[in-house]
Amino acid sequence: MEITGKIVQILPEETGEGRNGPWKKQSFILETQDQYPKKVCITVWGDKLNLQSFGENEVVTASINIESREYNSRWYTDVKAWRLVKAESEASGIAPPDFGNVPQDSQAPPEVVDEGPMDDLPF
């Protein structure tokens, strides 16, 4: 799964010692660029990614896995990134399709489709 947005904040690196040895992780906050932006906390475990090469206010696309687990009858959800790339600039000339606002040609007559006789059967 992929999510694109602007890095709002890079949190400090965390380290610890587990039963399998030492671990480290770092999280960052990504704000989506939708009509109603959402903030998502994404975590990078181990040495998979180097967040030092990314800065705040930079637009990136993160390849993520979402996983939930139960502990003491409570559920916890993790969003883990396994790849992070700088988003391509909008100057590439390729715009995403906008299916919500399809302009109608005001001079073209409306299209009439003959579907044959109508009946009340749903199939």
N, C-alpha and C positions, 0 to 999 in steps of 0.2 A: 504494500500500500504506500502511496506517496502523498505528501502534504507540502504545499508551497506557502511561504509566508515570509514575513520580516522578523529577523532576530531582534527581540526587544531587550533581552537581558541574558547574559551568560553568567551562570552561578559558579561559585568556587568549587574546585575539585574536592571530592570526598574520598577518603581511604579508610581501610579497616582490615581486620584480620578475621577470617572465617575458618571453619573446620577444614576447608579445602585449600587454605593458604591466604595470602594477602589479596585484596581486591581494591579497585579504584573505579570511581564513576564521576561523571560530570553532567550536569543538566543545563538546559537552556530553555528560554521561553520564546515560543514562536507565535506570532500573531498572524492569523490568516487574512487574506485580502478580499474577503467576501463583502457583500452588502452590509452584513452584520458581523464584523470581525470577532473571532474567538481567539483566546489565548490558550496554548497547549504547552504543557511542560514535557519536554522530551529528554530522555536520559541516554547517555553514551557510556557503555561499560567497557572497562579495560583499555587497551590501546587501539581499538578498532578505528577511532576517528581522532583527529587532532583539532580541537575547537580553537586553538590559538591562531589558525590560519583564517578564521572567520571573525567578523566584527559585528558589533551591534548596529542596527539599522540596515543590515545587508539582507537582500532577498535571496532565499535559498529554497531548494527542494530537498526534503528529507525522505528517504526510504525507511519506513518504520514497520515494526511489528507491535501489535497491541495484544496484551495478555492480562487476564485477571486471575487472581488466586484467592483462596479463602484461608483465613487465619482467625481462630477463636470466634467463629460464626460471623465474621465480617469479611467483606470482599474488598480487595485492593486491585487497582488497575495500573499497569505500567505501560508506557509508550517508549519503546526502545528504538533508537536509530541505528541502522547498520550501514548507511551511506548518506553523505551530505554533499550536495553540489550547489555551486552558485547558479541561480536561475538565469536563464538566457534573457537578454534585454529584449524589450518589446520592439526594438528597431529591426528585428529580423524580418519583418514584413509578413509574418504569419500570425494572423489574429485568430483567437479561439472563436468557434461558431457561437452565434447568439440566436438561440432558438426561441427566445421569449418575445423578441420584437422583430418580426419579419415584416419588412416594409411592403406595402401593396402598391402596385403601379396604378395611379389614379386614372389613367387613360385606358387601361385594359378592361374589357367587360368581365364581369364575374364568371367563373367557370361553372358550367352546369353539368352535373353527372347524372345520367339516367341509370338508376339501379334496378329498374324493372318493377314489377308489381310488389306492393308492400303487404306483409302479413304480420301477425302478432307473435310468431314463433321466434324464440331467441337464438335459434340455430339454423 
